[in-house]
Amino acid sequence: MAAKKSFPLRINPEVLAAVQRWSDDELRSVNAQIEYLLRKALVESGRVKITQKVVTIVEEYDAKDKDAKDS
């Protein structure tokens, strides 16, 4: 992964407060929330393409199956 660059941002206090609340709801930092929003806007506008998409598959765990395998 490429190194991230720092960038100073001047932002309206009301907008920052709204982003803070949103990031709290999403369990992200404000920085991560801003990056998420920028990336989403870039993809939706067609300015960048998604190069990697992470998919997590959750499988149901059955303790009975584990006990049968251990026997």
mmCIF file of the N, C-alpha and C atoms, coordinates in Angstrom:
data_MODEL
# 
_entry.id   MODEL 
# 
loop_
_atom_site.group_PDB 
_atom_site.id 
_atom_site.type_symbol 
_atom_site.label_atom_id 
_atom_site.label_alt_id 
_atom_site.label_comp_id 
_atom_site.label_asym_id 
_atom_site.label_entity_id 
_atom_site.label_seq_id 
_atom_site.pdbx_PDB_ins_code 
_atom_site.Cartn_x 
_atom_site.Cartn_y 
_atom_site.Cartn_z 
_atom_site.occupancy 
_atom_site.B_iso_or_equiv 
_atom_site.pdbx_formal_charge 
_atom_site.auth_seq_id 
_atom_site.auth_comp_id 
_atom_site.auth_asym_id 
_atom_site.auth_atom_id 
_atom_site.pdbx_PDB_model_num 
ATOM 1   N N  . MET A 1 1  ? 0.845   -1.171  0.000   1.00 0.00 ? 1  MET A N  1 
ATOM 2   C CA . MET A 1 1  ? 0.000   0.000   0.000   1.00 0.00 ? 1  MET A CA 1 
ATOM 3   C C  . MET A 1 1  ? 0.894   1.238   0.000   1.00 0.00 ? 1  MET A C  1 
ATOM 4   N N  . ALA A 1 2  ? 0.518   2.225   -0.758  1.00 0.00 ? 2  ALA A N  1 
ATOM 5   C CA . ALA A 1 2  ? 1.280   3.476   -0.816  1.00 0.00 ? 2  ALA A CA 1 
ATOM 6   C C  . ALA A 1 2  ? 1.172   4.225   0.503   1.00 0.00 ? 2  ALA A C  1 
ATOM 7   N N  . ALA A 1 3  ? 2.232   4.955   0.819   1.00 0.00 ? 3  ALA A N  1 
ATOM 8   C CA . ALA A 1 3  ? 2.229   5.737   2.055   1.00 0.00 ? 3  ALA A CA 1 
ATOM 9   C C  . ALA A 1 3  ? 1.176   6.833   1.969   1.00 0.00 ? 3  ALA A C  1 
ATOM 10  N N  . LYS A 1 4  ? 0.538   7.112   3.079   1.00 0.00 ? 4  LYS A N  1 
ATOM 11  C CA . LYS A 1 4  ? -0.469  8.173   3.115   1.00 0.00 ? 4  LYS A CA 1 
ATOM 12  C C  . LYS A 1 4  ? 0.224   9.513   3.299   1.00 0.00 ? 4  LYS A C  1 
ATOM 13  N N  . LYS A 1 5  ? -0.365  10.556  2.745   1.00 0.00 ? 5  LYS A N  1 
ATOM 14  C CA . LYS A 1 5  ? 0.173   11.899  2.865   1.00 0.00 ? 5  LYS A CA 1 
ATOM 15  C C  . LYS A 1 5  ? -0.703  12.724  3.785   1.00 0.00 ? 5  LYS A C  1 
ATOM 16  N N  . SER A 1 6  ? -0.063  13.578  4.556   1.00 0.00 ? 6  SER A N  1 
ATOM 17  C CA . SER A 1 6  ? -0.802  14.506  5.415   1.00 0.00 ? 6  SER A CA 1 
ATOM 18  C C  . SER A 1 6  ? -1.283  15.676  4.572   1.00 0.00 ? 6  SER A C  1 
ATOM 19  N N  . PHE A 1 7  ? -2.466  16.200  4.951   1.00 0.00 ? 7  PHE A N  1 
ATOM 20  C CA . PHE A 1 7  ? -3.034  17.315  4.217   1.00 0.00 ? 7  PHE A CA 1 
ATOM 21  C C  . PHE A 1 7  ? -3.828  18.177  5.188   1.00 0.00 ? 7  PHE A C  1 
ATOM 22  N N  . PRO A 1 8  ? -3.430  19.445  5.364   1.00 0.00 ? 8  PRO A N  1 
ATOM 23  C CA . PRO A 1 8  ? -4.203  20.315  6.267   1.00 0.00 ? 8  PRO A CA 1 
ATOM 24  C C  . PRO A 1 8  ? -5.565  20.635  5.635   1.00 0.00 ? 8  PRO A C  1 
ATOM 25  N N  . LEU A 1 9  ? -6.589  20.634  6.434   1.00 0.00 ? 9  LEU A N  1 
ATOM 26  C CA . LEU A 1 9  ? -7.944  20.856  5.918   1.00 0.00 ? 9  LEU A CA 1 
ATOM 27  C C  . LEU A 1 9  ? -8.636  21.932  6.734   1.00 0.00 ? 9  LEU A C  1 
ATOM 28  N N  . ARG A 1 10 ? -9.102  22.966  6.058   1.00 0.00 ? 10 ARG A N  1 
ATOM 29  C CA . ARG A 1 10 ? -9.939  23.977  6.700   1.00 0.00 ? 10 ARG A CA 1 
ATOM 30  C C  . ARG A 1 10 ? -11.385 23.561  6.456   1.00 0.00 ? 10 ARG A C  1 
ATOM 31  N N  . ILE A 1 11 ? -12.149 23.463  7.532   1.00 0.00 ? 11 ILE A N  1 
ATOM 32  C CA . ILE A 1 11 ? -13.511 22.950  7.396   1.00 0.00 ? 11 ILE A CA 1 
ATOM 33  C C  . ILE A 1 11 ? -14.436 23.731  8.325   1.00 0.00 ? 11 ILE A C  1 
ATOM 34  N N  . ASN A 1 12 ? -15.634 23.959  7.864   1.00 0.00 ? 12 ASN A N  1 
ATOM 35  C CA . ASN A 1 12 ? -16.668 24.642  8.633   1.00 0.00 ? 12 ASN A CA 1 
ATOM 36  C C  . ASN A 1 12 ? -16.935 23.847  9.916   1.00 0.00 ? 12 ASN A C  1 
ATOM 37  N N  . PRO A 1 13 ? -17.013 24.513  11.077  1.00 0.00 ? 13 PRO A N  1 
ATOM 38  C CA . PRO A 1 13 ? -17.225 23.802  12.347  1.00 0.00 ? 13 PRO A CA 1 
ATOM 39  C C  . PRO A 1 13 ? -18.495 22.952  12.380  1.00 0.00 ? 13 PRO A C  1 
ATOM 40  N N  . GLU A 1 14 ? -19.560 23.416  11.739  1.00 0.00 ? 14 GLU A N  1 
ATOM 41  C CA . GLU A 1 14 ? -20.799 22.638  11.720  1.00 0.00 ? 14 GLU A CA 1 
ATOM 42  C C  . GLU A 1 14 ? -20.637 21.367  10.886  1.00 0.00 ? 14 GLU A C  1 
ATOM 43  N N  . VAL A 1 15 ? -19.916 21.484  9.781   1.00 0.00 ? 15 VAL A N  1 
ATOM 44  C CA . VAL A 1 15 ? -19.666 20.307  8.936   1.00 0.00 ? 15 VAL A CA 1 
ATOM 45  C C  . VAL A 1 15 ? -18.793 19.317  9.695   1.00 0.00 ? 15 VAL A C  1 
ATOM 46  N N  . LEU A 1 16 ? -17.768 19.815  10.359  1.00 0.00 ? 16 LEU A N  1 
ATOM 47  C CA . LEU A 1 16 ? -16.894 18.942  11.133  1.00 0.00 ? 16 LEU A CA 1 
ATOM 48  C C  . LEU A 1 16 ? -17.667 18.238  12.240  1.00 0.00 ? 16 LEU A C  1 
ATOM 49  N N  . ALA A 1 17 ? -18.545 18.944  12.921  1.00 0.00 ? 17 ALA A N  1 
ATOM 50  C CA . ALA A 1 17 ? -19.356 18.331  13.982  1.00 0.00 ? 17 ALA A CA 1 
ATOM 51  C C  . ALA A 1 17 ? -20.253 17.231  13.421  1.00 0.00 ? 17 ALA A C  1 
ATOM 52  N N  . ALA A 1 18 ? -20.832 17.476  12.249  1.00 0.00 ? 18 ALA A N  1 
ATOM 53  C CA . ALA A 1 18 ? -21.694 16.472  11.616  1.00 0.00 ? 18 ALA A CA 1 
ATOM 54  C C  . ALA A 1 18 ? -20.878 15.243  11.214  1.00 0.00 ? 18 ALA A C  1 
ATOM 55  N N  . VAL A 1 19 ? -19.686 15.464  10.673  1.00 0.00 ? 19 VAL A N  1 
ATOM 56  C CA . VAL A 1 19 ? -18.818 14.345  10.288  1.00 0.00 ? 19 VAL A CA 1 
ATOM 57  C C  . VAL A 1 19 ? -18.382 13.583  11.536  1.00 0.00 ? 19 VAL A C  1 
ATOM 58  N N  . GLN A 1 20 ? -18.122 14.282  12.625  1.00 0.00 ? 20 GLN A N  1 
ATOM 59  C CA . GLN A 1 20 ? -17.744 13.626  13.879  1.00 0.00 ? 20 GLN A CA 1 
ATOM 60  C C  . GLN A 1 20 ? -18.862 12.714  14.374  1.00 0.00 ? 20 GLN A C  1 
ATOM 61  N N  . ARG A 1 21 ? -20.096 13.212  14.352  1.00 0.00 ? 21 ARG A N  1 
ATOM 62  C CA . ARG A 1 21 ? -21.234 12.383  14.776  1.00 0.00 ? 21 ARG A CA 1 
ATOM 63  C C  . ARG A 1 21 ? -21.381 11.163  13.875  1.00 0.00 ? 21 ARG A C  1 
ATOM 64  N N  . TRP A 1 22 ? -21.243 11.380  12.555  1.00 0.00 ? 22 TRP A N  1 
ATOM 65  C CA . TRP A 1 22 ? -21.365 10.287  11.591  1.00 0.00 ? 22 TRP A CA 1 
ATOM 66  C C  . TRP A 1 22 ? -20.258 9.263   11.817  1.00 0.00 ? 22 TRP A C  1 
ATOM 67  N N  . SER A 1 23 ? -19.035 9.732   12.011  1.00 0.00 ? 23 SER A N  1 
ATOM 68  C CA . SER A 1 23 ? -17.922 8.807   12.225  1.00 0.00 ? 23 SER A CA 1 
ATOM 69  C C  . SER A 1 23 ? -18.115 8.021   13.526  1.00 0.00 ? 23 SER A C  1 
ATOM 70  N N  . ASP A 1 24 ? -18.659 8.661   14.546  1.00 0.00 ? 24 ASP A N  1 
ATOM 71  C CA . ASP A 1 24 ? -18.958 7.948   15.789  1.00 0.00 ? 24 ASP A CA 1 
ATOM 72  C C  . ASP A 1 24 ? -19.980 6.836   15.542  1.00 0.00 ? 24 ASP A C  1 
ATOM 73  N N  . ASP A 1 25 ? -21.005 7.128   14.753  1.00 0.00 ? 25 ASP A N  1 
ATOM 74  C CA . ASP A 1 25 ? -22.027 6.128   14.432  1.00 0.00 ? 25 ASP A CA 1 
ATOM 75  C C  . ASP A 1 25 ? -21.440 4.950   13.668  1.00 0.00 ? 25 ASP A C  1 
ATOM 76  N N  . GLU A 1 26 ? -20.453 5.230   12.805  1.00 0.00 ? 26 GLU A N  1 
ATOM 77  C CA . GLU A 1 26 ? -19.849 4.202   11.947  1.00 0.00 ? 26 GLU A CA 1 
ATOM 78  C C  . GLU A 1 26 ? -18.631 3.545   12.605  1.00 0.00 ? 26 GLU A C  1 
ATOM 79  N N  . LEU A 1 27 ? -18.302 3.977   13.840  1.00 0.00 ? 27 LEU A N  1 
ATOM 80  C CA . LEU A 1 27 ? -17.131 3.481   14.569  1.00 0.00 ? 27 LEU A CA 1 
ATOM 81  C C  . LEU A 1 27 ? -15.832 3.698   13.790  1.00 0.00 ? 27 LEU A C  1 
ATOM 82  N N  . ARG A 1 28 ? -15.716 4.892   13.190  1.00 0.00 ? 28 ARG A N  1 
ATOM 83  C CA . ARG A 1 28 ? -14.512 5.290   12.474  1.00 0.00 ? 28 ARG A CA 1 
ATOM 84  C C  . ARG A 1 28 ? -13.965 6.557   13.105  1.00 0.00 ? 28 ARG A C  1 
ATOM 85  N N  . SER A 1 29 ? -12.697 6.843   12.812  1.00 0.00 ? 29 SER A N  1 
ATOM 86  C CA . SER A 1 29 ? -12.153 8.147   13.194  1.00 0.00 ? 29 SER A CA 1 
ATOM 87  C C  . SER A 1 29 ? -12.688 9.180   12.205  1.00 0.00 ? 29 SER A C  1 
ATOM 88  N N  . VAL A 1 30 ? -12.604 10.448  12.576  1.00 0.00 ? 30 VAL A N  1 
ATOM 89  C CA . VAL A 1 30 ? -13.033 11.514  11.660  1.00 0.00 ? 30 VAL A CA 1 
ATOM 90  C C  . VAL A 1 30 ? -12.204 11.447  10.382  1.00 0.00 ? 30 VAL A C  1 
ATOM 91  N N  . ASN A 1 31 ? -10.901 11.233  10.525  1.00 0.00 ? 31 ASN A N  1 
ATOM 92  C CA . ASN A 1 31 ? -10.025 11.149  9.358   1.00 0.00 ? 31 ASN A CA 1 
ATOM 93  C C  . ASN A 1 31 ? -10.463 10.015  8.423   1.00 0.00 ? 31 ASN A C  1 
ATOM 94  N N  . ALA A 1 32 ? -10.730 8.839   8.992   1.00 0.00 ? 32 ALA A N  1 
ATOM 95  C CA . ALA A 1 32 ? -11.161 7.705   8.179   1.00 0.00 ? 32 ALA A CA 1 
ATOM 96  C C  . ALA A 1 32 ? -12.511 7.976   7.518   1.00 0.00 ? 32 ALA A C  1 
ATOM 97  N N  . GLN A 1 33 ? -13.398 8.670   8.230   1.00 0.00 ? 33 GLN A N  1 
ATOM 98  C CA . GLN A 1 33 ? -14.708 8.992   7.668   1.00 0.00 ? 33 GLN A CA 1 
ATOM 99  C C  . GLN A 1 33 ? -14.572 9.943   6.481   1.00 0.00 ? 33 GLN A C  1 
ATOM 100 N N  . ILE A 1 34 ? -13.726 10.964  6.618   1.00 0.00 ? 34 ILE A N  1 
ATOM 101 C CA . ILE A 1 34 ? -13.510 11.910  5.515   1.00 0.00 ? 34 ILE A CA 1 
ATOM 102 C C  . ILE A 1 34 ? -12.903 11.192  4.318   1.00 0.00 ? 34 ILE A C  1 
ATOM 103 N N  . GLU A 1 35 ? -11.932 10.310  4.572   1.00 0.00 ? 35 GLU A N  1 
ATOM 104 C CA . GLU A 1 35 ? -11.315 9.555   3.474   1.00 0.00 ? 35 GLU A CA 1 
ATOM 105 C C  . GLU A 1 35 ? -12.341 8.647   2.797   1.00 0.00 ? 35 GLU A C  1 
ATOM 106 N N  . TYR A 1 36 ? -13.187 8.002   3.593   1.00 0.00 ? 36 TYR A N  1 
ATOM 107 C CA . TYR A 1 36 ? -14.251 7.146   3.058   1.00 0.00 ? 36 TYR A CA 1 
ATOM 108 C C  . TYR A 1 36 ? -15.191 7.955   2.160   1.00 0.00 ? 36 TYR A C  1 
ATOM 109 N N  . LEU A 1 37 ? -15.604 9.123   2.640   1.00 0.00 ? 37 LEU A N  1 
ATOM 110 C CA . LEU A 1 37 ? -16.529 9.961   1.869   1.00 0.00 ? 37 LEU A CA 1 
ATOM 111 C C  . LEU A 1 37 ? -15.892 10.452  0.569   1.00 0.00 ? 37 LEU A C  1 
ATOM 112 N N  . LEU A 1 38 ? -14.636 10.849  0.639   1.00 0.00 ? 38 LEU A N  1 
ATOM 113 C CA . LEU A 1 38 ? -13.939 11.309  -0.567  1.00 0.00 ? 38 LEU A CA 1 
ATOM 114 C C  . LEU A 1 38 ? -13.799 10.174  -1.583  1.00 0.00 ? 38 LEU A C  1 
ATOM 115 N N  . ARG A 1 39 ? -13.402 8.996   -1.104  1.00 0.00 ? 39 ARG A N  1 
ATOM 116 C CA . ARG A 1 39 ? -13.238 7.857   -2.009  1.00 0.00 ? 39 ARG A CA 1 
ATOM 117 C C  . ARG A 1 39 ? -14.573 7.481   -2.648  1.00 0.00 ? 39 ARG A C  1 
ATOM 118 N N  . LYS A 1 40 ? -15.637 7.464   -1.841  1.00 0.00 ? 40 LYS A N  1 
ATOM 119 C CA . LYS A 1 40 ? -16.965 7.118   -2.366  1.00 0.00 ? 40 LYS A CA 1 
ATOM 120 C C  . LYS A 1 40 ? -17.408 8.125   -3.434  1.00 0.00 ? 40 LYS A C  1 
ATOM 121 N N  . ALA A 1 41 ? -17.183 9.410   -3.174  1.00 0.00 ? 41 ALA A N  1 
ATOM 122 C CA . ALA A 1 41 ? -17.548 10.447  -4.146  1.00 0.00 ? 41 ALA A CA 1 
ATOM 123 C C  . ALA A 1 41 ? -16.737 10.295  -5.436  1.00 0.00 ? 41 ALA A C  1 
ATOM 124 N N  . LEU A 1 42 ? -15.467 9.967   -5.311  1.00 0.00 ? 42 LEU A N  1 
ATOM 125 C CA . LEU A 1 42 ? -14.623 9.786   -6.499  1.00 0.00 ? 42 LEU A CA 1 
ATOM 126 C C  . LEU A 1 42 ? -15.090 8.597   -7.337  1.00 0.00 ? 42 LEU A C  1 
ATOM 127 N N  . VAL A 1 43 ? -15.431 7.506   -6.683  1.00 0.00 ? 43 VAL A N  1 
ATOM 128 C CA . VAL A 1 43 ? -15.909 6.322   -7.402  1.00 0.00 ? 43 VAL A CA 1 
ATOM 129 C C  . VAL A 1 43 ? -17.249 6.613   -8.069  1.00 0.00 ? 43 VAL A C  1 
ATOM 130 N N  . GLU A 1 44 ? -18.173 7.227   -7.331  1.00 0.00 ? 44 GLU A N  1 
ATOM 131 C CA . GLU A 1 44 ? -19.507 7.505   -7.875  1.00 0.00 ? 44 GLU A CA 1 
ATOM 132 C C  . GLU A 1 44 ? -19.465 8.493   -9.038  1.00 0.00 ? 44 GLU A C  1 
ATOM 133 N N  . SER A 1 45 ? -18.488 9.401   -9.035  1.00 0.00 ? 45 SER A N  1 
ATOM 134 C CA . SER A 1 45 ? -18.381 10.367  -10.127 1.00 0.00 ? 45 SER A CA 1 
ATOM 135 C C  . SER A 1 45 ? -17.601 9.810   -11.316 1.00 0.00 ? 45 SER A C  1 
ATOM 136 N N  . GLY A 1 46 ? -17.061 8.594   -11.157 1.00 0.00 ? 46 GLY A N  1 
ATOM 137 C CA . GLY A 1 46 ? -16.315 7.977   -12.252 1.00 0.00 ? 46 GLY A CA 1 
ATOM 138 C C  . GLY A 1 46 ? -14.887 8.477   -12.373 1.00 0.00 ? 46 GLY A C  1 
ATOM 139 N N  . ARG A 1 47 ? -14.375 9.159   -11.374 1.00 0.00 ? 47 ARG A N  1 
ATOM 140 C CA . ARG A 1 47 ? -13.013 9.701   -11.436 1.00 0.00 ? 47 ARG A CA 1 
ATOM 141 C C  . ARG A 1 47 ? -11.957 8.677   -11.051 1.00 0.00 ? 47 ARG A C  1 
ATOM 142 N N  . VAL A 1 48 ? -12.336 7.667   -10.284 1.00 0.00 ? 48 VAL A N  1 
ATOM 143 C CA . VAL A 1 48 ? -11.444 6.550   -9.972  1.00 0.00 ? 48 VAL A CA 1 
ATOM 144 C C  . VAL A 1 48 ? -12.262 5.265   -9.992  1.00 0.00 ? 48 VAL A C  1 
ATOM 145 N N  . LYS A 1 49 ? -11.565 4.152   -10.183 1.00 0.00 ? 49 LYS A N  1 
ATOM 146 C CA . LYS A 1 49 ? -12.218 2.854   -10.162 1.00 0.00 ? 49 LYS A CA 1 
ATOM 147 C C  . LYS A 1 49 ? -11.785 2.120   -8.903  1.00 0.00 ? 49 LYS A C  1 
ATOM 148 N N  . ILE A 1 50 ? -12.661 1.284   -8.397  1.00 0.00 ? 50 ILE A N  1 
ATOM 149 C CA . ILE A 1 50 ? -12.317 0.462   -7.254  1.00 0.00 ? 50 ILE A CA 1 
ATOM 150 C C  . ILE A 1 50 ? -11.313 -0.582  -7.729  1.00 0.00 ? 50 ILE A C  1 
ATOM 151 N N  . THR A 1 51 ? -10.170 -0.633  -7.061  1.00 0.00 ? 51 THR A N  1 
ATOM 152 C CA . THR A 1 51 ? -9.145  -1.594  -7.468  1.00 0.00 ? 51 THR A CA 1 
ATOM 153 C C  . THR A 1 51 ? -9.156  -2.838  -6.591  1.00 0.00 ? 51 THR A C  1 
ATOM 154 N N  . GLN A 1 52 ? -9.707  -2.726  -5.411  1.00 0.00 ? 52 GLN A N  1 
ATOM 155 C CA . GLN A 1 52 ? -9.768  -3.870  -4.508  1.00 0.00 ? 52 GLN A CA 1 
ATOM 156 C C  . GLN A 1 52 ? -11.018 -3.749  -3.665  1.00 0.00 ? 52 GLN A C  1 
ATOM 157 N N  . LYS A 1 53 ? -11.746 -4.853  -3.569  1.00 0.00 ? 53 LYS A N  1 
ATOM 158 C CA . LYS A 1 53 ? -12.935 -4.869  -2.740  1.00 0.00 ? 53 LYS A CA 1 
ATOM 159 C C  . LYS A 1 53 ? -12.814 -6.047  -1.785  1.00 0.00 ? 53 LYS A C  1 
ATOM 160 N N  . VAL A 1 54 ? -12.947 -5.779  -0.518  1.00 0.00 ? 54 VAL A N  1 
ATOM 161 C CA . VAL A 1 54 ? -12.821 -6.808  0.490   1.00 0.00 ? 54 VAL A CA 1 
ATOM 162 C C  . VAL A 1 54 ? -14.210 -7.346  0.808   1.00 0.00 ? 54 VAL A C  1 
ATOM 163 N N  . VAL A 1 55 ? -14.337 -8.657  0.743   1.00 0.00 ? 55 VAL A N  1 
ATOM 164 C CA . VAL A 1 55 ? -15.609 -9.306  1.048   1.00 0.00 ? 55 VAL A CA 1 
ATOM 165 C C  . VAL A 1 55 ? -15.377 -10.283 2.190   1.00 0.00 ? 55 VAL A C  1 
ATOM 166 N N  . THR A 1 56 ? -16.188 -10.171 3.195   1.00 0.00 ? 56 THR A N  1 
ATOM 167 C CA . THR A 1 56 ? -16.104 -11.081 4.331   1.00 0.00 ? 56 THR A CA 1 
ATOM 168 C C  . THR A 1 56 ? -17.298 -12.009 4.288   1.00 0.00 ? 56 THR A C  1 
ATOM 169 N N  . ILE A 1 57 ? -17.019 -13.299 4.329   1.00 0.00 ? 57 ILE A N  1 
ATOM 170 C CA . ILE A 1 57 ? -18.087 -14.291 4.328   1.00 0.00 ? 57 ILE A CA 1 
ATOM 171 C C  . ILE A 1 57 ? -18.218 -14.837 5.737   1.00 0.00 ? 57 ILE A C  1 
ATOM 172 N N  . VAL A 1 58 ? -19.411 -14.734 6.274   1.00 0.00 ? 58 VAL A N  1 
ATOM 173 C CA . VAL A 1 58 ? -19.676 -15.232 7.616   1.00 0.00 ? 58 VAL A CA 1 
ATOM 174 C C  . VAL A 1 58 ? -20.418 -16.550 7.483   1.00 0.00 ? 58 VAL A C  1 
ATOM 175 N N  . GLU A 1 59 ? -19.823 -17.584 8.067   1.00 0.00 ? 59 GLU A N  1 
ATOM 176 C CA . GLU A 1 59 ? -20.455 -18.892 8.026   1.00 0.00 ? 59 GLU A CA 1 
ATOM 177 C C  . GLU A 1 59 ? -21.018 -19.215 9.397   1.00 0.00 ? 59 GLU A C  1 
ATOM 178 N N  . GLU A 1 60 ? -22.122 -19.918 9.409   1.00 0.00 ? 60 GLU A N  1 
ATOM 179 C CA . GLU A 1 60 ? -22.746 -20.287 10.662  1.00 0.00 ? 60 GLU A CA 1 
ATOM 180 C C  . GLU A 1 60 ? -21.923 -21.367 11.340  1.00 0.00 ? 60 GLU A C  1 
ATOM 181 N N  . TYR A 1 61 ? -21.714 -21.218 12.628  1.00 0.00 ? 61 TYR A N  1 
ATOM 182 C CA . TYR A 1 61 ? -20.934 -22.164 13.411  1.00 0.00 ? 61 TYR A CA 1 
ATOM 183 C C  . TYR A 1 61 ? -21.879 -23.115 14.121  1.00 0.00 ? 61 TYR A C  1 
ATOM 184 N N  . ASP A 1 62 ? -21.622 -24.395 13.970  1.00 0.00 ? 62 ASP A N  1 
ATOM 185 C CA . ASP A 1 62 ? -22.465 -25.392 14.621  1.00 0.00 ? 62 ASP A CA 1 
ATOM 186 C C  . ASP A 1 62 ? -21.575 -26.258 15.510  1.00 0.00 ? 62 ASP A C  1 
ATOM 187 N N  . ALA A 1 63 ? -21.729 -26.144 16.810  1.00 0.00 ? 63 ALA A N  1 
ATOM 188 C CA . ALA A 1 63 ? -20.906 -26.889 17.764  1.00 0.00 ? 63 ALA A CA 1 
ATOM 189 C C  . ALA A 1 63 ? -21.091 -28.388 17.602  1.00 0.00 ? 63 ALA A C  1 
ATOM 190 N N  . LYS A 1 64 ? -22.265 -28.839 17.167  1.00 0.00 ? 64 LYS A N  1 
ATOM 191 C CA . LYS A 1 64 ? -22.513 -30.273 16.978  1.00 0.00 ? 64 LYS A CA 1 
ATOM 192 C C  . LYS A 1 64 ? -21.593 -30.835 15.903  1.00 0.00 ? 64 LYS A C  1 
ATOM 193 N N  . ASP A 1 65 ? -21.394 -30.080 14.799  1.00 0.00 ? 65 ASP A N  1 
ATOM 194 C CA . ASP A 1 65 ? -20.509 -30.533 13.727  1.00 0.00 ? 65 ASP A CA 1 
ATOM 195 C C  . ASP A 1 65 ? -19.082 -30.663 14.229  1.00 0.00 ? 65 ASP A C  1 
ATOM 196 N N  . LYS A 1 66 ? -18.638 -29.748 15.052  1.00 0.00 ? 66 LYS A N  1 
ATOM 197 C CA . LYS A 1 66 ? -17.280 -29.780 15.586  1.00 0.00 ? 66 LYS A CA 1 
ATOM 198 C C  . LYS A 1 66 ? -17.110 -31.003 16.487  1.00 0.00 ? 66 LYS A C  1 
ATOM 199 N N  . ASP A 1 67 ? -18.117 -31.276 17.346  1.00 0.00 ? 67 ASP A N  1 
ATOM 200 C CA . ASP A 1 67 ? -18.042 -32.433 18.236  1.00 0.00 ? 67 ASP A CA 1 
ATOM 201 C C  . ASP A 1 67 ? -17.981 -33.724 17.437  1.00 0.00 ? 67 ASP A C  1 
ATOM 202 N N  . ALA A 1 68 ? -18.728 -33.811 16.341  1.00 0.00 ? 68 ALA A N  1 
ATOM 203 C CA . ALA A 1 68 ? -18.749 -35.018 15.507  1.00 0.00 ? 68 ALA A CA 1 
ATOM 204 C C  . ALA A 1 68 ? -17.397 -35.223 14.836  1.00 0.00 ? 68 ALA A C  1 
ATOM 205 N N  . LYS A 1 69 ? -16.731 -34.126 14.413  1.00 0.00 ? 69 LYS A N  1 
ATOM 206 C CA . LYS A 1 69 ? -15.426 -34.225 13.761  1.00 0.00 ? 69 LYS A CA 1 
ATOM 207 C C  . LYS A 1 69 ? -14.348 -34.633 14.758  1.00 0.00 ? 69 LYS A C  1 
ATOM 208 N N  . ASP A 1 70 ? -14.475 -34.188 16.011  1.00 0.00 ? 70 ASP A N  1 
ATOM 209 C CA . ASP A 1 70 ? -13.486 -34.493 17.026  1.00 0.00 ? 70 ASP A CA 1 
ATOM 210 C C  . ASP A 1 70 ? -13.579 -35.931 17.502  1.00 0.00 ? 70 ASP A C  1 
ATOM 211 N N  . SER A 1 71 ? -14.717 -36.591 17.289  1.00 0.00 ? 71 SER A N  1 
ATOM 212 C CA . SER A 1 71 ? -14.919 -37.973 17.776  1.00 0.00 ? 71 SER A CA 1 
ATOM 213 C C  . SER A 1 71 ? -14.255 -38.995 16.914  1.00 0.00 ? 71 SER A C  1 
# 
